[in-house]
């Protein structure tokens, strides 16, 4: 069996491979580009392209692709062969520096939110040297950014890279004030990925799973997750075989797959990697989702990444564990000295300020039609953004705010003249699964992402909003006469200004909704409520100030998010109508006829025999069939009346306020019928078959 060390990264053009295949001067120049986040020197591109091609060909590769992440939320690739014609009807294998650095694609065929028109088709891919090239399915994949002819970002990666630069620029300013000379501050992320596995044969009989990724019909089974017996339970052999192959394929791609276990809901599981630099983590997570689907298919399974594939049990999220590092040091780790703790506190309050002031953007970054079904229950955080710090850290901040001595462990005086715990122990607090944004020792866990989401969106918001906090802090502290006094006053002032966002209680309680309102926190319950915040003037100013997204790019994303919301909801409505009309209603009417014939046969045989059981069931099915038919008519009417010429927001509101309620009514009628009909007469697999048949 191949050793772990030999297997890991074997399909990646990583640092060790570059060092082996590149001339020393070229390697050093490329390494400096990657480490410092600088622009690539075009002079070295040719040498890198040649080495990359030779390495790939040595592994049997014949094609390359610029692998990018368009605004569709998935990945895209166009394969090109290493083939160039020469005289004599022959060909050679070649790959130039220009082919490595830049490619061209049809930008009008990807979501652009009006940035591109059909007659403005050009789009360009640009190599991201900070993310290693890799071999997937026998093709050399080169991670790239994707932009238009006019340089507008048409992808997820470009604004992510810009936000990383913005955060680094401001964090370096702040660290310099603490006497630390660093060239670059790097945001890091470890995204935990939840997912469901269902039997492929059962999946193929469910049009809703095929077309939408989630069940649009389905009564709750007798047993769900009530006994908590699936969580961390023994992994079934079929699932273990899938996980084993998934690990091997991810390790080949240099993805640090670390943890795997059964999740709370039946048929639900989780994979968690070790954290890494955020743009690399975004690439890795997209690859992880792709490999999950491919490998599941090899095992006769289907991997569901919808946020709420089954009603009544846990949905699937993606927990975004975010932090910052400088020269390998975690800036959200307090450190051993009082001065290090002062630095930690400043970065901590910078994050608190960012979350408080930009609650709307954090909510927008996870706003989808699918996530609306997940947020607010079953271990998914509520739509109201708040932060969990734990009792001890909250008490420390309260002590700083009031000027009182903190009566905790190892009380010492910090450099800013506050009696406080100098080193905050990692994981010394309980976890809060109802908190959207929780401090977990040396990082923040943003729990609101849906399972299918790109992590790029929320990390663009986190990076940019924290960069803004640090920018304001640096402006104050750089001009201060006495740094320690100014630092102390700034921290105290920021705690007082933003403590409303800190909430360590139960985010599901009705009391929290009222308390949050009194605190002045935003409550944006649906994606349609949240998405318009993306183009609020203050948010446009924020992104433009840090050169992360222009107003045009923001408006494009606003249009795309609303358009996707409408299209996804529309597909679900059409799928429901098709299933109800062509599968459920015919099955119910046939069952009604069979039951009526059964009752008549009993009466014909002997009038003394009771047909009361048949009559009761017949009445329930007949009434249910009527409600189902009415539900079909109501949903059909709602779909027919979808405004086609309206602006995107008006249409999205119609889908939310009219189409979705009609879908819920139709589902309720169908689910009630499922509970009274003969199991053999129901036209597709039930929840019991889907959740307990792997």
C-alpha distance (Angstrom), angle and dihedral (degrees) to the residues before:
residue distance angle dihedral
X1 . . .
X2 3.79 . .
X3 3.80 113.3 .
X4 3.78 121.0 -113.0
X5 3.81 91.7 -117.5
X6 3.81 92.4 52.5
X7 3.79 92.8 45.1
X8 3.81 99.6 46.4
X9 3.79 112.6 92.7
X10 3.80 92.6 -5.3
X11 3.82 89.8 138.2
X12 3.81 95.4 43.7
X13 3.80 129.3 94.9
X14 3.79 88.2 -139.7
X15 3.76 134.2 160.0
X16 3.80 94.8 -79.0
X17 3.81 91.7 49.5
X18 3.81 92.2 46.8
X19 3.78 91.0 50.2
X20 3.79 89.2 52.3
X21 3.82 98.2 45.7
X22 3.81 104.5 32.8
X23 3.81 128.4 75.6
X24 3.82 109.9 -105.0
X25 3.81 95.7 -110.3
X26 3.81 92.3 48.3
X27 3.79 91.7 47.2
X28 3.81 92.1 50.6
X29 3.80 92.1 49.0
X30 3.82 92.6 48.7
X31 3.80 91.5 44.4
X32 3.80 90.1 53.1
X33 3.79 90.0 50.3
X34 3.80 91.0 52.7
X35 3.83 97.0 42.3
X36 3.80 96.6 44.6
X37 3.80 97.7 36.5
X38 3.79 91.3 -125.2
X39 3.80 129.9 151.9
X40 3.78 116.0 -83.2
X41 3.79 116.7 -103.0
X42 3.84 104.5 -123.8
X43 3.79 89.1 -146.3
X44 3.81 92.1 71.9
X45 3.81 97.2 44.1
X46 3.81 94.5 87.0
X47 3.80 93.8 53.3
X48 3.80 91.7 46.6
X49 3.83 91.7 48.6
X50 3.81 91.9 51.0
X51 3.81 93.0 49.1
X52 3.81 91.6 45.7
X53 3.81 91.4 50.6
X54 3.81 94.0 47.8
X55 3.80 91.5 49.3
X56 3.81 91.9 48.7
X57 3.80 94.5 46.0
X58 3.78 88.7 51.4
X59 3.81 86.7 61.5
X60 3.80 93.4 51.1
X61 3.81 97.1 -97.1
X62 3.81 118.4 151.9
X63 3.83 101.3 171.1
X64 3.78 139.8 46.7
X65 3.79 132.7 -161.1
X66 3.78 138.3 -167.4
X67 3.81 98.6 -122.7
X68 3.81 112.6 -153.4
X69 3.79 143.1 162.8
X70 3.83 112.1 -123.8
X71 3.78 122.8 -167.2
X72 3.79 89.9 -91.0
X73 3.81 85.2 85.1
X74 3.80 95.2 -120.8
X75 3.79 131.1 84.0
X76 3.79 129.1 -89.9
X77 3.78 134.0 -156.2
X78 3.81 138.2 175.7
X79 3.81 113.2 -164.6
X80 3.83 121.1 -135.8
X81 3.81 123.9 -174.5
X82 3.82 122.8 -126.5
X83 3.78 87.4 -119.6
X84 3.80 131.9 128.7
X85 3.84 124.3 170.1
X86 3.82 118.8 -125.7
X87 3.79 133.7 -178.4
X88 3.75 118.7 -62.9
X89 3.77 95.6 39.6
X90 3.79 91.6 -75.0
X91 3.80 131.9 128.8
X92 3.78 135.3 -146.8
X93 3.78 131.1 -158.8
X94 3.79 110.6 -112.1
X95 3.78 140.2 161.4
X96 3.80 119.8 -178.7
X97 3.77 132.3 -155.5
X98 3.80 90.6 -112.6
X99 3.82 90.6 53.4
X100 3.80 89.5 51.4
X101 3.78 95.8 47.5
X102 3.81 100.8 42.0
X103 3.78 140.1 21.8
X104 3.79 134.6 173.4
X105 3.79 130.0 -130.4
X106 3.80 139.0 169.1
X107 3.80 101.3 -89.6
X108 3.80 95.0 -175.3
X109 3.81 91.0 66.0
X110 3.80 93.4 62.2
X111 3.82 126.3 68.3
X112 3.78 107.7 -81.0
X113 3.80 106.2 157.3
X114 3.79 91.2 -130.5
X115 3.82 96.6 -45.9
X116 3.80 89.4 112.1
X117 3.79 130.9 35.0
X118 3.79 127.6 -162.5
X119 3.80 89.9 -101.1
X120 3.82 90.1 48.8
X121 3.76 96.3 60.7
X122 3.78 106.5 150.7
X123 3.77 120.5 112.0
X124 3.79 127.8 164.7
X125 3.77 134.1 -146.9
X126 3.80 117.5 -149.2
X127 3.81 123.8 -163.7
X128 3.80 116.4 -108.8
X129 3.83 102.3 -149.8
X130 3.81 91.4 -172.9
X131 3.83 89.4 69.3
X132 3.79 114.6 63.3
X133 3.80 121.8 -120.3
X134 3.80 114.5 -117.8
X135 3.79 142.6 -174.1
X136 3.81 117.1 -113.4
X137 3.79 124.7 172.6
X138 3.79 89.9 -11.0
X139 3.83 94.2 -54.4
X140 3.81 127.8 111.8
X141 3.82 104.9 -122.9
X142 3.81 117.3 -158.0
X143 3.82 112.6 -165.0
X144 3.79 109.1 -130.4
X145 3.77 144.7 170.7
X146 3.82 118.3 -118.8
X147 3.79 123.1 -141.8
X148 3.79 140.0 160.0
X149 3.78 129.8 -106.2
X150 3.82 86.6 -94.7
X151 3.84 92.1 50.7
X152 3.82 95.7 -107.1
X153 3.82 112.4 149.8
X154 3.80 110.2 -108.0
X155 3.78 95.5 175.5
X156 3.79 146.0 54.1
X157 3.81 96.9 -109.9
X158 3.81 102.2 57.7
X159 3.83 96.5 62.0
X160 3.81 88.9 41.1
X161 3.80 91.0 57.3
X162 3.81 90.4 45.1
X163 3.82 91.2 50.7
X164 3.80 90.5 50.7
X165 3.79 89.7 54.8
X166 3.81 91.0 47.5
X167 3.80 92.5 51.6
X168 3.79 92.6 45.6
X169 3.79 92.9 49.1
X170 3.81 93.8 55.0
X171 3.82 96.5 37.3
X172 3.81 90.8 53.5
X173 3.81 88.9 54.8
X174 3.80 91.2 53.2
X175 3.80 95.0 45.5
X176 3.79 90.4 51.7
X177 3.80 88.0 61.6
X178 3.82 88.3 58.8
X179 3.81 89.9 52.8
X180 3.80 94.9 -101.3
X181 3.78 118.0 132.7
X182 3.79 108.3 -159.4
X183 3.76 128.6 161.0
X184 3.76 97.6 -150.5
X185 3.80 142.3 10.4
X186 3.79 114.5 -150.3
X187 3.81 126.2 -156.8
X188 3.79 111.1 -140.2
X189 3.79 130.6 -160.8
X190 3.78 138.3 -171.5
X191 3.83 108.2 -167.9
X192 3.81 115.0 -159.1
X193 3.80 109.7 -148.5
X194 3.81 123.9 -149.6
X195 3.81 122.7 -166.7
X196 3.81 145.1 158.2
X197 3.80 127.7 -124.0
X198 3.81 119.8 -153.7
X199 3.79 133.1 173.9
X200 3.80 111.2 -88.4
X201 3.80 94.7 -138.3
X202 3.80 90.6 55.4
X203 3.82 90.6 44.3
X204 3.81 91.3 54.3
X205 3.82 89.7 59.9
X206 3.82 92.9 54.8
X207 3.80 112.6 78.4
X208 3.81 90.1 -173.3
X209 3.81 92.5 59.2
X210 3.80 91.4 44.9
X211 3.81 96.3 49.5
X212 3.82 103.1 29.8
X213 3.80 108.4 17.6
X214 3.80 93.4 -124.1
X215 3.80 137.1 74.4
X216 3.80 112.3 -99.9
X217 3.80 91.2 -175.1
X218 3.77 131.3 34.2
X219 3.78 138.1 121.7
X220 3.78 117.8 -134.0
X221 3.81 113.0 -95.2
X222 3.82 121.4 -124.8
X223 3.80 88.7 -101.5
X224 3.78 127.1 36.7
X225 3.79 126.7 149.3
X226 3.81 96.1 -45.8
X227 3.81 95.1 115.7
X228 3.82 94.4 47.7
X229 3.79 86.4 -136.7
X230 3.80 96.9 135.0
X231 3.81 97.4 55.5
X232 3.82 109.0 101.0
X233 3.80 88.3 -13.5
X234 3.78 125.3 147.5
X235 3.81 108.6 -65.8
X236 3.80 114.3 -119.3
X237 3.83 115.6 -116.1
X238 3.81 94.2 -114.9
X239 3.80 91.8 51.0
X240 3.81 92.0 43.4
X241 3.80 90.0 54.1
X242 3.80 88.8 52.8
X243 3.82 92.3 48.2
X244 3.81 92.5 47.9
X245 3.79 92.7 53.3
X246 3.80 91.4 42.7
X247 3.80 91.2 54.4
X248 3.80 92.4 50.3
X249 3.80 93.8 49.2
X250 3.80 92.6 46.2
X251 3.79 92.5 47.4
X252 3.81 89.6 52.8
X253 3.80 86.9 56.8
X254 3.80 91.8 50.9
X255 3.80 93.0 -108.5
X256 3.79 111.9 149.1
X257 3.81 97.4 -133.3
X258 3.79 102.2 178.4
X259 3.81 114.8 155.8
X260 3.80 132.1 40.0
X261 3.80 129.4 172.1
X262 3.78 146.6 139.3
X263 3.79 112.6 -82.7
X264 3.80 127.5 -143.2
X265 3.80 101.3 -86.1
X266 3.81 121.3 67.4
X267 3.84 110.5 -93.8
X268 3.82 90.6 14.5
X269 3.80 123.2 122.7
X270 3.79 140.9 170.7
X271 3.79 137.8 -141.3
X272 3.81 122.2 -167.2
X273 3.82 126.9 -172.2
X274 3.78 131.0 -157.9
X275 3.82 110.6 -94.5
X276 3.80 120.4 -96.8
X277 3.83 140.5 166.5
X278 3.79 107.9 -46.3
X279 3.83 100.7 -117.9
X280 3.80 90.1 48.5
X281 3.81 89.6 46.5
X282 3.82 89.2 53.1
X283 3.81 90.9 51.9
X284 3.79 91.3 46.3
X285 3.79 93.7 49.6
X286 3.80 92.0 52.2
X287 3.80 88.8 50.4
X288 3.80 90.9 46.9
X289 3.80 92.5 55.5
X290 3.80 91.2 47.0
X291 3.81 93.4 49.0
X292 3.82 91.8 46.4
X293 3.79 90.1 59.0
X294 3.81 95.1 44.3
X295 3.78 96.0 46.4
X296 3.80 93.4 44.1
X297 3.81 88.1 57.8
X298 3.81 90.8 54.9
X299 3.81 88.7 57.6
X300 3.79 96.0 48.1
X301 3.79 90.5 -102.5
X302 3.79 137.1 115.2
X303 3.80 121.8 -139.1
X304 3.81 112.1 -140.3
X305 3.81 115.6 -156.1
X306 3.80 97.5 172.2
X307 3.80 113.3 127.6
X308 3.81 94.1 -122.7
X309 3.80 110.8 14.3
X310 3.81 92.8 160.0
X311 3.80 127.7 37.0
X312 3.78 118.2 -130.7
X313 3.81 97.7 25.9
X314 3.79 134.1 74.4
X315 3.76 117.5 -62.4
X316 3.79 123.6 -141.6
X317 3.78 122.9 -98.0
X318 3.76 137.7 173.8
X319 3.81 114.5 -129.6
X320 3.79 110.9 -146.6
X321 3.83 108.4 -151.9
X322 3.82 103.3 -163.7
X323 3.79 131.9 -174.8
X324 3.82 141.7 143.3
X325 3.81 129.8 -116.3
X326 3.80 133.7 -166.3
X327 3.79 118.8 -170.5
X328 3.79 87.8 -17.1
X329 3.82 95.1 -51.7
X330 3.80 118.7 122.6
X331 3.80 107.3 -127.5
X332 3.80 90.6 -155.5
X333 3.81 90.9 59.3
X334 3.83 110.3 93.8
X335 3.80 95.9 -141.4
X336 3.79 129.7 -150.7
X337 3.79 103.0 -77.5
X338 3.82 129.1 67.6
X339 3.81 89.7 -120.5
X340 3.80 91.0 54.4
X341 3.79 88.0 51.2
X342 3.79 90.7 53.1
X343 3.79 88.8 53.8
X344 3.81 89.6 48.3
X345 3.80 91.4 51.4
X346 3.78 92.3 51.9
X347 3.79 92.7 51.8
X348 3.79 89.8 43.6
X349 3.79 93.8 54.7
X350 3.81 88.7 44.4
X351 3.81 88.4 61.5
X352 3.81 91.8 43.8
X353 3.80 90.1 52.0
X354 3.81 91.4 46.7
X355 3.80 93.6 51.9
X356 3.81 93.0 45.0
X357 3.79 96.5 47.4
X358 3.80 95.2 40.9
X359 3.79 103.4 38.9
X360 3.79 88.6 128.9
X361 3.80 94.3 56.3
X362 3.79 92.9 47.9
X363 3.79 88.6 51.9
X364 3.82 91.3 48.0
X365 3.79 90.8 51.1
X366 3.83 90.5 64.5
X367 3.81 98.0 32.9
X368 3.81 112.2 127.0
X369 3.77 136.2 134.9
X370 3.80 90.3 -111.7
X371 3.78 95.1 49.6
X372 3.81 90.7 53.0
X373 3.82 87.5 69.2
X374 3.82 91.4 51.7
X375 3.80 108.0 41.8
X376 3.77 119.1 93.4
X377 3.81 104.7 30.6
X378 3.79 146.8 41.5
X379 3.81 95.1 42.2
X380 3.81 93.6 -47.5
X381 3.81 112.8 121.6
X382 3.81 120.7 -112.9
X383 3.78 123.3 -100.6
X384 3.84 90.1 -107.5
X385 3.81 107.4 93.6
X386 3.81 115.5 -132.3
X387 3.81 137.9 147.2
X388 3.79 130.7 -118.1
X389 3.82 115.5 -152.6
X390 3.78 101.2 162.4
X391 3.77 127.0 -117.7
X392 3.80 98.5 -78.7
X393 3.78 99.0 49.3
X394 3.81 90.4 42.4
X395 3.80 89.0 52.8
X396 3.81 90.1 50.6
X397 3.80 91.1 53.5
X398 3.80 90.9 47.4
X399 3.81 90.0 51.9
X400 3.80 90.8 51.2
X401 3.79 91.6 47.7
X402 3.82 93.9 50.9
X403 3.80 96.6 36.2
X404 3.80 91.2 -122.6
X405 3.79 123.9 140.4
X406 3.79 112.9 -100.0
X407 3.79 108.4 -122.6
X408 3.79 95.6 -152.4
X409 3.75 135.9 109.1
X410 3.83 122.2 -43.3
X411 3.79 95.1 -1.8
X412 3.81 110.6 -153.4
X413 3.76 135.5 160.3
X414 3.78 113.8 -103.6
X415 3.78 124.3 -140.8
X416 3.78 90.9 -98.6
X417 3.80 92.8 59.1
X418 3.79 99.8 -101.8
X419 3.80 124.6 128.1
X420 3.77 103.0 -129.0
X421 3.78 144.2 131.2
X422 3.82 104.7 -76.8
X423 3.80 96.4 -156.7
X424 3.78 118.7 38.7
X425 3.82 107.9 -149.1
X426 3.76 114.9 -122.3
X427 3.82 116.0 -109.1
X428 3.80 93.6 0.6
X429 3.80 92.8 141.7
X430 3.77 135.3 66.7
X431 3.81 118.4 -101.7
X432 3.79 122.8 -107.4
X433 3.78 113.0 -150.2
X434 3.80 92.0 -175.3
X435 3.81 93.7 59.7
X436 3.80 118.0 99.1
X437 3.82 94.5 -155.9
X438 3.81 115.0 27.8
X439 3.81 131.5 176.4
X440 3.81 107.7 -133.4
X441 3.79 105.0 -176.6
X442 3.81 104.3 -71.7
X443 3.78 104.0 4.9
X444 3.78 142.4 40.0
X445 3.79 119.7 -112.0
X446 3.81 113.0 -149.2
X447 3.80 101.8 -161.4
X448 3.80 101.5 178.6
X449 3.81 99.3 86.5
X450 3.78 117.9 111.5
X451 3.79 118.4 -125.0
X452 3.80 95.4 -109.1
X453 3.81 96.0 46.9
X454 3.78 125.8 114.8
X455 3.79 107.4 -118.1
X456 3.80 88.7 -142.1
X457 3.81 94.1 82.2
X458 3.79 98.8 57.2
X459 3.80 93.1 40.0
X460 3.79 91.1 53.6
X461 3.81 86.8 56.8
X462 3.81 95.4 44.1
X463 3.80 94.0 46.4
X464 3.79 94.1 46.4
X465 3.80 97.3 43.7
X466 3.82 92.7 47.8
X467 3.81 88.8 46.9
X468 3.81 88.2 56.3
X469 3.82 91.8 51.4
X470 3.80 91.0 50.0
X471 3.80 91.8 46.1
X472 3.79 90.7 56.8
X473 3.81 91.6 45.3
X474 3.79 93.0 50.0
X475 3.81 91.1 49.5
X476 3.81 89.6 55.6
X477 3.79 99.4 40.9
X478 3.80 97.9 42.5
X479 3.81 90.6 62.4
X480 3.82 96.8 40.3
X481 3.83 119.4 122.0
X482 3.79 91.7 -148.9
X483 3.81 113.6 29.2
X484 3.82 97.9 -163.6
X485 3.80 93.7 49.3
X486 3.81 92.3 45.8
X487 3.81 90.7 46.8
X488 3.81 92.1 51.0
X489 3.80 93.1 47.7
X490 3.79 91.8 46.2
X491 3.81 94.3 51.7
X492 3.81 92.5 47.0
X493 3.79 91.7 47.5
X494 3.80 92.7 49.1
X495 3.80 93.7 48.6
X496 3.80 90.3 52.9
X497 3.79 92.8 45.2
X498 3.80 97.4 49.6
X499 3.81 108.2 25.0
X500 3.82 89.4 106.7
X501 3.82 88.9 78.9
X502 3.83 92.3 60.2
X503 3.79 112.4 94.0
X504 3.81 123.5 159.8
X505 3.81 97.5 177.5
X506 3.79 138.1 87.6
X507 3.78 109.7 -51.4
X508 3.81 91.7 -166.6
X509 3.79 96.4 61.9
X510 3.80 121.5 107.2
X511 3.81 87.7 -134.0
X512 3.82 89.9 62.9
X513 3.80 91.3 57.0
X514 3.79 89.8 57.1
X515 3.79 93.9 41.8
X516 3.79 91.7 49.5
X517 3.79 89.5 52.4
X518 3.81 90.4 51.5
X519 3.80 89.6 50.0
X520 3.79 89.9 53.6
X521 3.81 95.7 -113.9
X522 3.77 120.2 151.7
X523 3.78 122.3 -107.0
X524 3.80 110.2 -162.1
X525 3.80 102.3 166.6
X526 3.81 98.8 -179.8
X527 3.77 137.0 37.2
X528 3.80 89.2 -114.5
X529 3.81 89.6 58.8
X530 3.79 92.1 48.9
X531 3.81 106.5 41.0
X532 3.85 97.1 70.5
X533 3.82 88.2 62.0
X534 3.79 87.6 71.9
X535 3.80 91.5 75.5
X536 3.80 98.5 38.5
X537 3.84 107.9 134.4
X538 3.82 93.9 -116.3
X539 3.80 91.1 51.8
X540 3.79 92.9 47.7
X541 3.80 87.9 51.2
X542 3.81 91.2 50.2
X543 3.79 95.4 53.3
X544 3.80 93.9 41.5
X545 3.82 92.0 48.4
X546 3.78 90.2 58.3
X547 3.83 94.2 38.0
X548 3.79 92.2 -121.8
X549 3.82 100.9 121.7
X550 3.78 131.6 0.4
X551 3.78 122.9 -136.9
X552 3.81 89.5 -103.7
X553 3.80 91.3 52.3
X554 3.80 91.3 48.3
X555 3.79 92.7 49.1
X556 3.80 89.3 49.9
X557 3.81 90.6 54.3
X558 3.79 90.4 46.5
X559 3.80 90.7 54.5
X560 3.80 92.7 45.0
X561 3.81 94.8 49.9
X562 3.80 91.7 50.8
X563 3.80 92.0 44.2
X564 3.81 92.1 50.9
X565 3.81 90.5 47.7
X566 3.81 90.6 54.0
X567 3.79 94.8 44.0
X568 3.80 95.0 47.5
X569 3.79 91.8 48.4
X570 3.79 90.7 46.0
X571 3.81 92.3 51.6
X572 3.79 90.0 49.8
X573 3.82 91.7 50.1
X574 3.81 92.6 49.2
X575 3.81 90.5 47.0
X576 3.81 91.0 51.2
X577 3.78 91.5 50.7
X578 3.79 91.8 49.5
X579 3.81 93.7 48.5
X580 3.79 93.6 44.1
X581 3.80 95.3 46.7
X582 3.79 100.5 38.7
X583 3.79 103.1 30.9
X584 3.81 116.0 15.9
X585 3.82 102.4 37.9
X586 3.83 94.7 45.6
X587 3.82 90.2 48.1
X588 3.81 91.2 49.4
X589 3.82 93.9 47.4
X590 3.79 90.7 48.9
X591 3.82 90.1 50.2
X592 3.81 90.2 48.8
X593 3.80 90.4 52.3
X594 3.82 92.4 47.2
X595 3.81 91.0 49.8
X596 3.80 92.4 48.3
X597 3.79 90.5 50.3
X598 3.81 89.8 47.8
X599 3.81 91.7 53.2
X600 3.81 91.7 46.8
X601 3.79 91.8 48.7
X602 3.81 91.3 53.4
X603 3.81 92.4 48.7
X604 3.80 91.4 46.5
X605 3.79 90.3 50.9
X606 3.79 94.4 51.1
X607 3.80 129.9 -13.6
X608 3.80 90.3 -151.3
X609 3.82 92.8 66.3
X610 3.80 115.5 92.7
X611 3.79 119.4 -118.6
X612 3.78 93.2 -177.6
X613 3.86 94.7 116.8
X614 3.79 91.5 52.8
X615 3.77 91.9 44.6
X616 3.81 93.4 50.9
X617 3.78 92.3 48.7
X618 3.77 91.3 43.1
X619 3.80 90.3 53.2
X620 3.81 92.3 50.6
X621 3.79 92.9 48.0
X622 3.79 93.4 44.6
X623 3.81 92.4 50.2
X624 3.79 89.5 43.8
X625 3.79 91.3 50.9
X626 3.80 88.4 53.3
X627 3.81 92.0 51.4
X628 3.80 89.9 46.5
X629 3.80 91.7 51.2
X630 3.80 91.0 47.9
X631 3.79 89.8 48.8
X632 3.80 90.8 52.0
X633 3.80 90.9 51.0
X634 3.81 92.7 47.9
X635 3.79 94.0 49.2
X636 3.78 91.6 44.5
X637 3.80 89.9 52.3
X638 3.81 90.6 49.2
X639 3.81 91.8 50.1
X640 3.80 93.4 47.1
X641 3.80 89.6 51.9
X642 3.83 96.2 51.5
X643 3.83 104.0 133.5
X644 3.78 107.8 -114.8
X645 3.78 101.2 -177.2
X646 3.80 96.5 43.1
X647 3.77 124.4 109.6
X648 3.80 115.6 -93.7
X649 3.81 96.4 -102.2
X650 3.81 93.7 49.9
X651 3.80 90.4 49.8
X652 3.82 92.6 47.4
X653 3.79 90.7 51.7
X654 3.79 89.8 51.4
X655 3.79 90.8 51.4
X656 3.81 90.5 50.3
X657 3.81 98.2 42.4
X658 3.80 101.5 36.1
X659 3.81 113.1 16.6
X660 3.81 98.7 41.9
X661 3.85 94.6 50.2
X662 3.81 89.3 49.6
X663 3.80 89.0 51.0
X664 3.80 91.1 51.0
X665 3.82 91.5 50.8
X666 3.79 92.0 50.5
X667 3.79 91.6 47.2
X668 3.81 92.4 51.0
X669 3.81 90.7 53.8
X670 3.80 93.1 48.5
X671 3.80 94.9 44.6
X672 3.80 90.8 52.0
X673 3.80 90.1 53.0
X674 3.80 91.1 50.0
X675 3.81 89.7 61.0
X676 3.83 94.4 56.3
X677 3.79 103.7 36.1
X678 3.78 126.2 90.7
X679 3.82 106.6 -90.2
X680 3.82 90.2 -128.9
X681 3.80 90.6 56.2
X682 3.82 95.8 54.3
X683 3.80 106.8 103.8
X684 3.82 101.1 -136.1
X685 3.83 140.6 23.5
X686 3.79 116.1 -68.4
X687 3.79 128.9 -136.7
X688 3.81 89.8 -94.2
X689 3.82 90.4 57.7
X690 3.80 94.2 44.0
X691 3.80 99.5 44.2
X692 3.79 100.5 38.6
X693 3.80 103.7 34.7
X694 3.81 104.1 81.1
